[in-house]
Each structure stands twice: as structure tokens, then as C-alpha cells.
Amino acid sequence: MKPKLGFFDFTGCEGCQLEVLNFDTELVELLNHVDIVNFREAKTEREDNYEIAFVEGSITRESEIPKLKKIRQQAKIVVALGACACLG
């Protein structure tokens, strides 16, 4: 069974997610090994059933904290994607 990935965005330009989509052949190869179940930039259907979460953007509003906590509770692994997520 393939691991399920989710991509999530907070405050930022979402450029890092767009760069993931620009990976072309690498992205196609990745899809042989994982199921992307949540990725607002690439698909309209969404699931809350994922093991790995990529989080892009900064947390700039208190209202974003519960969403981030929910992602952390659901995912076995959380990856900060890009400078905004890593450095604020």
C-alpha cells in the first residue's frame, strides 16, 4: 500500500507547491510510490487520511493554529516546505 501525502498551505505565495508541480517526470515517478490525497493546487478532491503532510507558508493568524495542530495529529510525518514554513 502506498503512503498517502497531503500538501497544505498557510500564509505565503504558494510558489513552493507550484514548484512541486513543475517537477514533471520526477513527479510522475513519485506518483508510482505515493498517493497524493490533498493538494489544493493540483486537485479538487481532498481526504483527511494521510500519513505524510507537507506544510507551506507561515502561521500568521491565530486562527491557523488549530488547522496546523489537526494536520500534526493526523500525519505521522510533517515536512516544512519552503522558506516561509521553515523561517516564518
FENKA-V827699 format. One record per backbone hydrogen bond with DSSP energy under -1.0 kcal/mol. NH is the residue of the N-H (numbers start at 1). CO is the residue of the C=O. E is the energy in kcal/mol with one decimal. If there is no record, write none. Layout:
{{NH	CO	E} {NH	CO	E}}
//
This chain:
{{5	35	-3.0} {6	52	-2.3} {7	38	-4.1} {8	54	-3.1} {10	56	-2.2} {11	58	-1.9} {18	14	-1.7} {19	15	-2.1} {20	16	-1.7} {21	17	-1.7} {22	18	-1.1} {23	20	-1.5} {26	23	-2.0} {28	24	-2.1} {29	25	-2.3} {30	26	-2.4} {31	27	-2.1} {32	29	-1.2} {33	30	-2.2} {34	30	-1.4} {35	3	-2.5} {37	5	-2.8} {38	5	-1.1} {42	39	-2.0} {43	39	-2.4} {47	37	-1.3} {51	4	-2.3} {52	4	-2.2} {53	77	-2.7} {54	6	-3.1} {55	79	-2.9} {56	8	-2.9} {58	11	-3.1} {64	61	-1.9} {65	62	-1.2} {68	64	-2.2} {69	65	-2.5} {70	66	-2.3} {71	67	-2.2} {72	68	-2.4} {73	69	-2.3} {74	70	-2.1} {75	71	-2.5} {76	51	-2.2} {77	51	-2.1} {79	53	-3.2} {81	55	-3.1} {86	82	-1.8} {87	83	-3.3} {88	84	-1.7}}
//
